[in-house]
Structure formats: C-alpha cells, structure tokens
Amino acid sequence: MTEADIKRIVAESVKQTLTEIGVNLDEPFEFQKDMAYLRGWRTSSDTIKRQSVLTAVGLLTAGFLGAVLYIIRGH
C-alpha cells in the first residue's frame, strides 16, 4: 500500500465520519461558526458557574462574619 492509498483511505474515512455525525461538508465555514457559537455558550456557562460559586462563598463569609460580630457585641 502506497502513501497515496493511505491518504485516500484516511480522507474517505474522515469524510464519512463527519457526514455521519451531521457535518455538512459543502459548507465548512458554517460548521466553524456553529463550533464558535457553541464555544461561546460553553465559556459563558463556565463564567456563570464561577461567578455563582464566588457569590455563594461571599454570602457564607458575610454571614459568618455577621454572626461573629453579633456574638462579640453580646446581643
């Protein structure tokens, strides 16, 4: 088997696989846009998760400090 045969087989396999998962090979830029859009959603979701955890930690810290001050002041 020659290198050209291997390249042809690989190219056909990749094309078949992409077609089977729903990639329109006639419009590769549309697929790239779709992937960029999904990446945007993923990074937005990660940011929201990170901010939620930071907010929860801040609330717990403020509550704890408030309770400590309440105890210290003797109320």
mmCIF file of the N, C-alpha and C atoms, coordinates in Angstrom:
data_MODEL
# 
_entry.id   MODEL 
# 
loop_
_atom_site.group_PDB 
_atom_site.id 
_atom_site.type_symbol 
_atom_site.label_atom_id 
_atom_site.label_alt_id 
_atom_site.label_comp_id 
_atom_site.label_asym_id 
_atom_site.label_entity_id 
_atom_site.label_seq_id 
_atom_site.pdbx_PDB_ins_code 
_atom_site.Cartn_x 
_atom_site.Cartn_y 
_atom_site.Cartn_z 
_atom_site.occupancy 
_atom_site.B_iso_or_equiv 
_atom_site.pdbx_formal_charge 
_atom_site.auth_seq_id 
_atom_site.auth_comp_id 
_atom_site.auth_asym_id 
_atom_site.auth_atom_id 
_atom_site.pdbx_PDB_model_num 
ATOM 1   N N  . MET A 1 1  ? 0.844   -1.164 0.000  1.00 0.00 ? 1  MET A N  1 
ATOM 2   C CA . MET A 1 1  ? 0.000   0.000  0.000  1.00 0.00 ? 1  MET A CA 1 
ATOM 3   C C  . MET A 1 1  ? 0.897   1.238  0.000  1.00 0.00 ? 1  MET A C  1 
ATOM 4   N N  . THR A 1 2  ? 0.577   2.156  -0.886 1.00 0.00 ? 2  THR A N  1 
ATOM 5   C CA . THR A 1 2  ? 1.400   3.356  -1.019 1.00 0.00 ? 2  THR A CA 1 
ATOM 6   C C  . THR A 1 2  ? 0.887   4.452  -0.081 1.00 0.00 ? 2  THR A C  1 
ATOM 7   N N  . GLU A 1 3  ? 1.695   5.484  0.032  1.00 0.00 ? 3  GLU A N  1 
ATOM 8   C CA . GLU A 1 3  ? 1.305   6.626  0.866  1.00 0.00 ? 3  GLU A CA 1 
ATOM 9   C C  . GLU A 1 3  ? 0.054   7.299  0.302  1.00 0.00 ? 3  GLU A C  1 
ATOM 10  N N  . ALA A 1 4  ? -0.061  7.352  -1.009 1.00 0.00 ? 4  ALA A N  1 
ATOM 11  C CA . ALA A 1 4  ? -1.246  7.939  -1.649 1.00 0.00 ? 4  ALA A CA 1 
ATOM 12  C C  . ALA A 1 4  ? -2.496  7.132  -1.307 1.00 0.00 ? 4  ALA A C  1 
ATOM 13  N N  . ASP A 1 5  ? -2.379  5.815  -1.274 1.00 0.00 ? 5  ASP A N  1 
ATOM 14  C CA . ASP A 1 5  ? -3.511  4.961  -0.905 1.00 0.00 ? 5  ASP A CA 1 
ATOM 15  C C  . ASP A 1 5  ? -3.947  5.229  0.536  1.00 0.00 ? 5  ASP A C  1 
ATOM 16  N N  . ILE A 1 6  ? -2.971  5.354  1.412  1.00 0.00 ? 6  ILE A N  1 
ATOM 17  C CA . ILE A 1 6  ? -3.270  5.607  2.825  1.00 0.00 ? 6  ILE A CA 1 
ATOM 18  C C  . ILE A 1 6  ? -3.963  6.957  2.981  1.00 0.00 ? 6  ILE A C  1 
ATOM 19  N N  . LYS A 1 7  ? -3.451  7.985  2.304  1.00 0.00 ? 7  LYS A N  1 
ATOM 20  C CA . LYS A 1 7  ? -4.066  9.314  2.377  1.00 0.00 ? 7  LYS A CA 1 
ATOM 21  C C  . LYS A 1 7  ? -5.497  9.290  1.853  1.00 0.00 ? 7  LYS A C  1 
ATOM 22  N N  . ARG A 1 8  ? -5.733  8.565  0.775  1.00 0.00 ? 8  ARG A N  1 
ATOM 23  C CA . ARG A 1 8  ? -7.077  8.469  0.199  1.00 0.00 ? 8  ARG A CA 1 
ATOM 24  C C  . ARG A 1 8  ? -8.025  7.782  1.170  1.00 0.00 ? 8  ARG A C  1 
ATOM 25  N N  . ILE A 1 9  ? -7.564  6.684  1.772  1.00 0.00 ? 9  ILE A N  1 
ATOM 26  C CA . ILE A 1 9  ? -8.388  5.939  2.725  1.00 0.00 ? 9  ILE A CA 1 
ATOM 27  C C  . ILE A 1 9  ? -8.730  6.806  3.938  1.00 0.00 ? 9  ILE A C  1 
ATOM 28  N N  . VAL A 1 10 ? -7.734  7.501  4.435  1.00 0.00 ? 10 VAL A N  1 
ATOM 29  C CA . VAL A 1 10 ? -7.959  8.367  5.592  1.00 0.00 ? 10 VAL A CA 1 
ATOM 30  C C  . VAL A 1 10 ? -8.932  9.480  5.245  1.00 0.00 ? 10 VAL A C  1 
ATOM 31  N N  . ALA A 1 11 ? -8.748  10.110 4.090  1.00 0.00 ? 11 ALA A N  1 
ATOM 32  C CA . ALA A 1 11 ? -9.639  11.193 3.665  1.00 0.00 ? 11 ALA A CA 1 
ATOM 33  C C  . ALA A 1 11 ? -11.074 10.703 3.527  1.00 0.00 ? 11 ALA A C  1 
ATOM 34  N N  . GLU A 1 12 ? -11.264 9.540  2.944  1.00 0.00 ? 12 GLU A N  1 
ATOM 35  C CA . GLU A 1 12 ? -12.612 8.975  2.800  1.00 0.00 ? 12 GLU A CA 1 
ATOM 36  C C  . GLU A 1 12 ? -13.221 8.647  4.162  1.00 0.00 ? 12 GLU A C  1 
ATOM 37  N N  . SER A 1 13 ? -12.402 8.108  5.055  1.00 0.00 ? 13 SER A N  1 
ATOM 38  C CA . SER A 1 13 ? -12.893 7.755  6.396  1.00 0.00 ? 13 SER A CA 1 
ATOM 39  C C  . SER A 1 13 ? -13.322 8.999  7.168  1.00 0.00 ? 13 SER A C  1 
ATOM 40  N N  . VAL A 1 14 ? -12.512 10.029 7.101  1.00 0.00 ? 14 VAL A N  1 
ATOM 41  C CA . VAL A 1 14 ? -12.835 11.274 7.797  1.00 0.00 ? 14 VAL A CA 1 
ATOM 42  C C  . VAL A 1 14 ? -14.109 11.881 7.215  1.00 0.00 ? 14 VAL A C  1 
ATOM 43  N N  . LYS A 1 15 ? -14.203 11.919 5.908  1.00 0.00 ? 15 LYS A N  1 
ATOM 44  C CA . LYS A 1 15 ? -15.388 12.472 5.248  1.00 0.00 ? 15 LYS A CA 1 
ATOM 45  C C  . LYS A 1 15 ? -16.639 11.690 5.648  1.00 0.00 ? 15 LYS A C  1 
ATOM 46  N N  . GLN A 1 16 ? -16.560 10.382 5.650  1.00 0.00 ? 16 GLN A N  1 
ATOM 47  C CA . GLN A 1 16 ? -17.698 9.539  6.026  1.00 0.00 ? 16 GLN A CA 1 
ATOM 48  C C  . GLN A 1 16 ? -18.088 9.775  7.485  1.00 0.00 ? 16 GLN A C  1 
ATOM 49  N N  . THR A 1 17 ? -17.100 9.850  8.358  1.00 0.00 ? 17 THR A N  1 
ATOM 50  C CA . THR A 1 17 ? -17.373 10.053 9.783  1.00 0.00 ? 17 THR A CA 1 
ATOM 51  C C  . THR A 1 17 ? -18.041 11.402 10.023 1.00 0.00 ? 17 THR A C  1 
ATOM 52  N N  . LEU A 1 18 ? -17.506 12.454 9.411  1.00 0.00 ? 18 LEU A N  1 
ATOM 53  C CA . LEU A 1 18 ? -18.092 13.778 9.587  1.00 0.00 ? 18 LEU A CA 1 
ATOM 54  C C  . LEU A 1 18 ? -19.514 13.843 9.042  1.00 0.00 ? 18 LEU A C  1 
ATOM 55  N N  . THR A 1 19 ? -19.733 13.189 7.916  1.00 0.00 ? 19 THR A N  1 
ATOM 56  C CA . THR A 1 19 ? -21.072 13.157 7.336  1.00 0.00 ? 19 THR A CA 1 
ATOM 57  C C  . THR A 1 19 ? -22.038 12.422 8.262  1.00 0.00 ? 19 THR A C  1 
ATOM 58  N N  . GLU A 1 20 ? -21.585 11.340 8.873  1.00 0.00 ? 20 GLU A N  1 
ATOM 59  C CA . GLU A 1 20 ? -22.441 10.551 9.756  1.00 0.00 ? 20 GLU A CA 1 
ATOM 60  C C  . GLU A 1 20 ? -22.823 11.309 11.025 1.00 0.00 ? 20 GLU A C  1 
ATOM 61  N N  . ILE A 1 21 ? -21.966 12.212 11.498 1.00 0.00 ? 21 ILE A N  1 
ATOM 62  C CA . ILE A 1 21 ? -22.317 12.969 12.699 1.00 0.00 ? 21 ILE A CA 1 
ATOM 63  C C  . ILE A 1 21 ? -23.045 14.267 12.355 1.00 0.00 ? 21 ILE A C  1 
ATOM 64  N N  . GLY A 1 22 ? -23.329 14.485 11.082 1.00 0.00 ? 22 GLY A N  1 
ATOM 65  C CA . GLY A 1 22 ? -24.175 15.602 10.687 1.00 0.00 ? 22 GLY A CA 1 
ATOM 66  C C  . GLY A 1 22 ? -23.476 16.846 10.216 1.00 0.00 ? 22 GLY A C  1 
ATOM 67  N N  . VAL A 1 23 ? -22.203 16.765 9.907  1.00 0.00 ? 23 VAL A N  1 
ATOM 68  C CA . VAL A 1 23 ? -21.474 17.926 9.413  1.00 0.00 ? 23 VAL A CA 1 
ATOM 69  C C  . VAL A 1 23 ? -21.704 18.051 7.911  1.00 0.00 ? 23 VAL A C  1 
ATOM 70  N N  . ASN A 1 24 ? -22.175 19.229 7.507  1.00 0.00 ? 24 ASN A N  1 
ATOM 71  C CA . ASN A 1 24 ? -22.378 19.493 6.087  1.00 0.00 ? 24 ASN A CA 1 
ATOM 72  C C  . ASN A 1 24 ? -21.024 19.890 5.492  1.00 0.00 ? 24 ASN A C  1 
ATOM 73  N N  . LEU A 1 25 ? -20.414 19.008 4.752  1.00 0.00 ? 25 LEU A N  1 
ATOM 74  C CA . LEU A 1 25 ? -19.076 19.247 4.217  1.00 0.00 ? 25 LEU A CA 1 
ATOM 75  C C  . LEU A 1 25 ? -19.072 20.250 3.069  1.00 0.00 ? 25 LEU A C  1 
ATOM 76  N N  . ASP A 1 26 ? -20.263 20.574 2.555  1.00 0.00 ? 26 ASP A N  1 
ATOM 77  C CA . ASP A 1 26 ? -20.339 21.568 1.481  1.00 0.00 ? 26 ASP A CA 1 
ATOM 78  C C  . ASP A 1 26 ? -20.218 22.986 2.025  1.00 0.00 ? 26 ASP A C  1 
ATOM 79  N N  . GLU A 1 27 ? -20.453 23.163 3.346  1.00 0.00 ? 27 GLU A N  1 
ATOM 80  C CA . GLU A 1 27 ? -20.374 24.486 3.962  1.00 0.00 ? 27 GLU A CA 1 
ATOM 81  C C  . GLU A 1 27 ? -19.490 24.423 5.221  1.00 0.00 ? 27 GLU A C  1 
ATOM 82  N N  . PRO A 1 28 ? -18.178 24.301 5.041  1.00 0.00 ? 28 PRO A N  1 
ATOM 83  C CA . PRO A 1 28 ? -17.303 24.160 6.213  1.00 0.00 ? 28 PRO A CA 1 
ATOM 84  C C  . PRO A 1 28 ? -17.287 25.407 7.100  1.00 0.00 ? 28 PRO A C  1 
ATOM 85  N N  . PHE A 1 29 ? -17.498 26.597 6.517  1.00 0.00 ? 29 PHE A N  1 
ATOM 86  C CA . PHE A 1 29 ? -17.475 27.812 7.329  1.00 0.00 ? 29 PHE A CA 1 
ATOM 87  C C  . PHE A 1 29 ? -18.688 27.887 8.253  1.00 0.00 ? 29 PHE A C  1 
ATOM 88  N N  . GLU A 1 30 ? -19.814 27.339 7.824  1.00 0.00 ? 30 GLU A N  1 
ATOM 89  C CA . GLU A 1 30 ? -20.993 27.281 8.687  1.00 0.00 ? 30 GLU A CA 1 
ATOM 90  C C  . GLU A 1 30 ? -20.726 26.376 9.884  1.00 0.00 ? 30 GLU A C  1 
ATOM 91  N N  . PHE A 1 31 ? -20.039 25.282 9.635  1.00 0.00 ? 31 PHE A N  1 
ATOM 92  C CA . PHE A 1 31 ? -19.687 24.379 10.737 1.00 0.00 ? 31 PHE A CA 1 
ATOM 93  C C  . PHE A 1 31 ? -18.752 25.089 11.715 1.00 0.00 ? 31 PHE A C  1 
ATOM 94  N N  . GLN A 1 32 ? -17.785 25.843 11.188 1.00 0.00 ? 32 GLN A N  1 
ATOM 95  C CA . GLN A 1 32 ? -16.871 26.589 12.048 1.00 0.00 ? 32 GLN A CA 1 
ATOM 96  C C  . GLN A 1 32 ? -17.630 27.625 12.873 1.00 0.00 ? 32 GLN A C  1 
ATOM 97  N N  . LYS A 1 33 ? -18.607 28.283 12.265 1.00 0.00 ? 33 LYS A N  1 
ATOM 98  C CA . LYS A 1 33 ? -19.420 29.260 13.002 1.00 0.00 ? 33 LYS A CA 1 
ATOM 99  C C  . LYS A 1 33 ? -20.210 28.572 14.110 1.00 0.00 ? 33 LYS A C  1 
ATOM 100 N N  . ASP A 1 34 ? -20.763 27.394 13.790 1.00 0.00 ? 34 ASP A N  1 
ATOM 101 C CA . ASP A 1 34 ? -21.511 26.642 14.795 1.00 0.00 ? 34 ASP A CA 1 
ATOM 102 C C  . ASP A 1 34 ? -20.612 26.268 15.975 1.00 0.00 ? 34 ASP A C  1 
ATOM 103 N N  . MET A 1 35 ? -19.412 25.828 15.692 1.00 0.00 ? 35 MET A N  1 
ATOM 104 C CA . MET A 1 35 ? -18.483 25.451 16.757 1.00 0.00 ? 35 MET A CA 1 
ATOM 105 C C  . MET A 1 35 ? -18.085 26.673 17.582 1.00 0.00 ? 35 MET A C  1 
ATOM 106 N N  . ALA A 1 36 ? -17.887 27.816 16.919 1.00 0.00 ? 36 ALA A N  1 
ATOM 107 C CA . ALA A 1 36 ? -17.546 29.043 17.646 1.00 0.00 ? 36 ALA A CA 1 
ATOM 108 C C  . ALA A 1 36 ? -18.714 29.463 18.545 1.00 0.00 ? 36 ALA A C  1 
ATOM 109 N N  . TYR A 1 37 ? -19.934 29.324 18.049 1.00 0.00 ? 37 TYR A N  1 
ATOM 110 C CA . TYR A 1 37 ? -21.125 29.659 18.837 1.00 0.00 ? 37 TYR A CA 1 
ATOM 111 C C  . TYR A 1 37 ? -21.227 28.753 20.060 1.00 0.00 ? 37 TYR A C  1 
ATOM 112 N N  . LEU A 1 38 ? -21.006 27.464 19.861 1.00 0.00 ? 38 LEU A N  1 
ATOM 113 C CA . LEU A 1 38 ? -21.054 26.524 20.982 1.00 0.00 ? 38 LEU A CA 1 
ATOM 114 C C  . LEU A 1 38 ? -19.954 26.803 21.998 1.00 0.00 ? 38 LEU A C  1 
ATOM 115 N N  . ARG A 1 39 ? -18.789 27.198 21.504 1.00 0.00 ? 39 ARG A N  1 
ATOM 116 C CA . ARG A 1 39 ? -17.700 27.553 22.418 1.00 0.00 ? 39 ARG A CA 1 
ATOM 117 C C  . ARG A 1 39 ? -18.093 28.759 23.253 1.00 0.00 ? 39 ARG A C  1 
ATOM 118 N N  . GLY A 1 40 ? -18.744 29.724 22.616 1.00 0.00 ? 40 GLY A N  1 
ATOM 119 C CA . GLY A 1 40 ? -19.218 30.900 23.342 1.00 0.00 ? 40 GLY A CA 1 
ATOM 120 C C  . GLY A 1 40 ? -20.192 30.522 24.449 1.00 0.00 ? 40 GLY A C  1 
ATOM 121 N N  . TRP A 1 41 ? -21.115 29.618 24.146 1.00 0.00 ? 41 TRP A N  1 
ATOM 122 C CA . TRP A 1 41 ? -22.058 29.147 25.166 1.00 0.00 ? 41 TRP A CA 1 
ATOM 123 C C  . TRP A 1 41 ? -21.321 28.438 26.294 1.00 0.00 ? 41 TRP A C  1 
ATOM 124 N N  . ARG A 1 42 ? -20.341 27.631 25.930 1.00 0.00 ? 42 ARG A N  1 
ATOM 125 C CA . ARG A 1 42 ? -19.596 26.882 26.957 1.00 0.00 ? 42 ARG A CA 1 
ATOM 126 C C  . ARG A 1 42 ? -18.816 27.827 27.866 1.00 0.00 ? 42 ARG A C  1 
ATOM 127 N N  . THR A 1 43 ? -18.142 28.797 27.273 1.00 0.00 ? 43 THR A N  1 
ATOM 128 C CA . THR A 1 43 ? -17.365 29.728 28.099 1.00 0.00 ? 43 THR A CA 1 
ATOM 129 C C  . THR A 1 43 ? -18.286 30.599 28.948 1.00 0.00 ? 43 THR A C  1 
ATOM 130 N N  . SER A 1 44 ? -19.444 30.976 28.406 1.00 0.00 ? 44 SER A N  1 
ATOM 131 C CA . SER A 1 44 ? -20.418 31.747 29.195 1.00 0.00 ? 44 SER A CA 1 
ATOM 132 C C  . SER A 1 44 ? -20.907 30.915 30.375 1.00 0.00 ? 44 SER A C  1 
ATOM 133 N N  . SER A 1 45 ? -21.198 29.658 30.127 1.00 0.00 ? 45 SER A N  1 
ATOM 134 C CA . SER A 1 45 ? -21.658 28.767 31.185 1.00 0.00 ? 45 SER A CA 1 
ATOM 135 C C  . SER A 1 45 ? -20.584 28.613 32.261 1.00 0.00 ? 45 SER A C  1 
ATOM 136 N N  . ASP A 1 46 ? -19.343 28.479 31.849 1.00 0.00 ? 46 ASP A N  1 
ATOM 137 C CA . ASP A 1 46 ? -18.243 28.357 32.813 1.00 0.00 ? 46 ASP A CA 1 
ATOM 138 C C  . ASP A 1 46 ? -18.126 29.625 33.655 1.00 0.00 ? 46 ASP A C  1 
ATOM 139 N N  . THR A 1 47 ? -18.292 30.787 33.026 1.00 0.00 ? 47 THR A N  1 
ATOM 140 C CA . THR A 1 47 ? -18.211 32.050 33.744 1.00 0.00 ? 47 THR A CA 1 
ATOM 141 C C  . THR A 1 47 ? -19.339 32.165 34.760 1.00 0.00 ? 47 THR A C  1 
ATOM 142 N N  . ILE A 1 48 ? -20.537 31.774 34.359 1.00 0.00 ? 48 ILE A N  1 
ATOM 143 C CA . ILE A 1 48 ? -21.681 31.828 35.272 1.00 0.00 ? 48 ILE A CA 1 
ATOM 144 C C  . ILE A 1 48 ? -21.454 30.898 36.465 1.00 0.00 ? 48 ILE A C  1 
ATOM 145 N N  . LYS A 1 49 ? -20.948 29.714 36.213 1.00 0.00 ? 49 LYS A N  1 
ATOM 146 C CA . LYS A 1 49 ? -20.661 28.782 37.312 1.00 0.00 ? 49 LYS A CA 1 
ATOM 147 C C  . LYS A 1 49 ? -19.642 29.376 38.274 1.00 0.00 ? 49 LYS A C  1 
ATOM 148 N N  . ARG A 1 50 ? -18.571 29.932 37.721 1.00 0.00 ? 50 ARG A N  1 
ATOM 149 C CA . ARG A 1 50 ? -17.507 30.509 38.541 1.00 0.00 ? 50 ARG A CA 1 
ATOM 150 C C  . ARG A 1 50 ? -18.051 31.669 39.384 1.00 0.00 ? 50 ARG A C  1 
ATOM 151 N N  . GLN A 1 51 ? -18.854 32.546 38.777 1.00 0.00 ? 51 GLN A N  1 
ATOM 152 C CA . GLN A 1 51 ? -19.413 33.683 39.494 1.00 0.00 ? 51 GLN A CA 1 
ATOM 153 C C  . GLN A 1 51 ? -20.400 33.227 40.567 1.00 0.00 ? 51 GLN A C  1 
ATOM 154 N N  . SER A 1 52 ? -21.148 32.163 40.290 1.00 0.00 ? 52 SER A N  1 
ATOM 155 C CA . SER A 1 52 ? -22.098 31.638 41.279 1.00 0.00 ? 52 SER A CA 1 
ATOM 156 C C  . SER A 1 52 ? -21.366 31.118 42.509 1.00 0.00 ? 52 SER A C  1 
ATOM 157 N N  . VAL A 1 53 ? -20.293 30.395 42.298 1.00 0.00 ? 53 VAL A N  1 
ATOM 158 C CA . VAL A 1 53 ? -19.512 29.879 43.420 1.00 0.00 ? 53 VAL A CA 1 
ATOM 159 C C  . VAL A 1 53 ? -18.910 31.035 44.211 1.00 0.00 ? 53 VAL A C  1 
ATOM 160 N N  . LEU A 1 54 ? -18.383 32.029 43.522 1.00 0.00 ? 54 LEU A N  1 
ATOM 161 C CA . LEU A 1 54 ? -17.793 33.189 44.184 1.00 0.00 ? 54 LEU A CA 1 
ATOM 162 C C  . LEU A 1 54 ? -18.847 33.923 45.009 1.00 0.00 ? 54 LEU A C  1 
ATOM 163 N N  . THR A 1 55 ? -20.047 34.074 44.482 1.00 0.00 ? 55 THR A N  1 
ATOM 164 C CA . THR A 1 55 ? -21.133 34.728 45.196 1.00 0.00 ? 55 THR A CA 1 
ATOM 165 C C  . THR A 1 55 ? -21.534 33.919 46.428 1.00 0.00 ? 55 THR A C  1 
ATOM 166 N N  . ALA A 1 56 ? -21.646 32.604 46.279 1.00 0.00 ? 56 ALA A N  1 
ATOM 167 C CA . ALA A 1 56 ? -22.006 31.748 47.412 1.00 0.00 ? 56 ALA A CA 1 
ATOM 168 C C  . ALA A 1 56 ? -20.959 31.838 48.514 1.00 0.00 ? 56 ALA A C  1 
ATOM 169 N N  . VAL A 1 57 ? -19.698 31.814 48.156 1.00 0.00 ? 57 VAL A N  1 
ATOM 170 C CA . VAL A 1 57 ? -18.624 31.922 49.151 1.00 0.00 ? 57 VAL A CA 1 
ATOM 171 C C  . VAL A 1 57 ? -18.689 33.285 49.836 1.00 0.00 ? 57 VAL A C  1 
ATOM 172 N N  . GLY A 1 58 ? -18.943 34.329 49.069 1.00 0.00 ? 58 GLY A N  1 
ATOM 173 C CA . GLY A 1 58 ? -19.057 35.670 49.640 1.00 0.00 ? 58 GLY A CA 1 
ATOM 174 C C  . GLY A 1 58 ? -20.209 35.773 50.625 1.00 0.00 ? 58 GLY A C  1 
ATOM 175 N N  . LEU A 1 59 ? -21.350 35.187 50.265 1.00 0.00 ? 59 LEU A N  1 
ATOM 176 C CA . LEU A 1 59 ? -22.505 35.218 51.169 1.00 0.00 ? 59 LEU A CA 1 
ATOM 177 C C  . LEU A 1 59 ? -22.238 34.443 52.451 1.00 0.00 ? 59 LEU A C  1 
ATOM 178 N N  . LEU A 1 60 ? -21.630 33.275 52.317 1.00 0.00 ? 60 LEU A N  1 
ATOM 179 C CA . LEU A 1 60 ? -21.310 32.483 53.510 1.00 0.00 ? 60 LEU A CA 1 
ATOM 180 C C  . LEU A 1 60 ? -20.312 33.205 54.412 1.00 0.00 ? 60 LEU A C  1 
ATOM 181 N N  . THR A 1 61 ? -19.322 33.835 53.808 1.00 0.00 ? 61 THR A N  1 
ATOM 182 C CA . THR A 1 61 ? -18.328 34.585 54.575 1.00 0.00 ? 61 THR A CA 1 
ATOM 183 C C  . THR A 1 61 ? -18.978 35.759 55.291 1.00 0.00 ? 61 THR A C  1 
ATOM 184 N N  . ALA A 1 62 ? -19.820 36.510 54.591 1.00 0.00 ? 62 ALA A N  1 
ATOM 185 C CA . ALA A 1 62 ? -20.501 37.649 55.204 1.00 0.00 ? 62 ALA A CA 1 
ATOM 186 C C  . ALA A 1 62 ? -21.416 37.182 56.335 1.00 0.00 ? 62 ALA A C  1 
ATOM 187 N N  . GLY A 1 63 ? -22.115 36.090 56.137 1.00 0.00 ? 63 GLY A N  1 
ATOM 188 C CA . GLY A 1 63 ? -22.971 35.549 57.190 1.00 0.00 ? 63 GLY A CA 1 
ATOM 189 C C  . GLY A 1 63 ? -22.177 35.121 58.400 1.00 0.00 ? 63 GLY A C  1 
ATOM 190 N N  . PHE A 1 64 ? -21.064 34.458 58.167 1.00 0.00 ? 64 PHE A N  1 
ATOM 191 C CA . PHE A 1 64 ? -20.219 34.017 59.275 1.00 0.00 ? 64 PHE A CA 1 
ATOM 192 C C  . PHE A 1 64 ? -19.666 35.217 60.038 1.00 0.00 ? 64 PHE A C  1 
ATOM 193 N N  . LEU A 1 65 ? -19.158 36.201 59.306 1.00 0.00 ? 65 LEU A N  1 
ATOM 194 C CA . LEU A 1 65 ? -18.616 37.398 59.963 1.00 0.00 ? 65 LEU A CA 1 
ATOM 195 C C  . LEU A 1 65 ? -19.716 38.149 60.710 1.00 0.00 ? 65 LEU A C  1 
ATOM 196 N N  . GLY A 1 66 ? -20.902 38.189 60.149 1.00 0.00 ? 66 GLY A N  1 
ATOM 197 C CA . GLY A 1 66 ? -22.024 38.823 60.831 1.00 0.00 ? 66 GLY A CA 1 
ATOM 198 C C  . GLY A 1 66 ? -22.349 38.106 62.136 1.00 0.00 ? 66 GLY A C  1 
ATOM 199 N N  . ALA A 1 67 ? -22.344 36.785 62.109 1.00 0.00 ? 67 ALA A N  1 
ATOM 200 C CA . ALA A 1 67 ? -22.617 36.013 63.322 1.00 0.00 ? 67 ALA A CA 1 
ATOM 201 C C  . ALA A 1 67 ? -21.535 36.227 64.363 1.00 0.00 ? 67 ALA A C  1 
ATOM 202 N N  . VAL A 1 68 ? -20.282 36.289 63.935 1.00 0.00 ? 68 VAL A N  1 
ATOM 203 C CA . VAL A 1 68 ? -19.175 36.541 64.870 1.00 0.00 ? 68 VAL A CA 1 
ATOM 204 C C  . VAL A 1 68 ? -19.329 37.913 65.503 1.00 0.00 ? 68 VAL A C  1 
ATOM 205 N N  . LEU A 1 69 ? -19.630 38.923 64.712 1.00 0.00 ? 69 LEU A N  1 
ATOM 206 C CA . LEU A 1 69 ? -19.826 40.269 65.257 1.00 0.00 ? 69 LEU A CA 1 
ATOM 207 C C  . LEU A 1 69 ? -21.007 40.302 66.214 1.00 0.00 ? 69 LEU A C  1 
ATOM 208 N N  . TYR A 1 70 ? -22.052 39.599 65.893 1.00 0.00 ? 70 TYR A N  1 
ATOM 209 C CA . TYR A 1 70 ? -23.229 39.543 66.763 1.00 0.00 ? 70 TYR A CA 1 
ATOM 210 C C  . TYR A 1 70 ? -22.876 38.951 68.109 1.00 0.00 ? 70 TYR A C  1 
ATOM 211 N N  . ILE A 1 71 ? -22.067 37.900 68.075 1.00 0.00 ? 71 ILE A N  1 
ATOM 212 C CA . ILE A 1 71 ? -21.651 37.242 69.321 1.00 0.00 ? 71 ILE A CA 1 
ATOM 213 C C  . ILE A 1 71 ? -20.694 38.139 70.112 1.00 0.00 ? 71 ILE A C  1 
ATOM 214 N N  . ILE A 1 72 ? -19.756 38.774 69.412 1.00 0.00 ? 72 ILE A N  1 
ATOM 215 C CA . ILE A 1 72 ? -18.768 39.627 70.070 1.00 0.00 ? 72 ILE A CA 1 
ATOM 216 C C  . ILE A 1 72 ? -19.451 40.814 70.765 1.00 0.00 ? 72 ILE A C  1 
ATOM 217 N N  . ARG A 1 73 ? -20.420 41.395 70.103 1.00 0.00 ? 73 ARG A N  1 
ATOM 218 C CA . ARG A 1 73 ? -21.114 42.557 70.674 1.00 0.00 ? 73 ARG A CA 1 
ATOM 219 C C  . ARG A 1 73 ? -22.047 42.173 71.811 1.00 0.00 ? 73 ARG A C  1 
ATOM 220 N N  . GLY A 1 74 ? -22.314 40.894 71.954 1.00 0.00 ? 74 GLY A N  1 
ATOM 221 C CA . GLY A 1 74 ? -23.109 40.412 73.073 1.00 0.00 ? 74 GLY A CA 1 
ATOM 222 C C  . GLY A 1 74 ? -24.602 40.573 72.915 1.00 0.00 ? 74 GLY A C  1 
ATOM 223 N N  . HIS A 1 75 ? -25.074 40.626 71.726 1.00 0.00 ? 75 HIS A N  1 
ATOM 224 C CA . HIS A 1 75 ? -26.518 40.772 71.524 1.00 0.00 ? 75 HIS A CA 1 
ATOM 225 C C  . HIS A 1 75 ? -27.167 39.440 71.433 1.00 0.00 ? 75 HIS A C  1 
# 
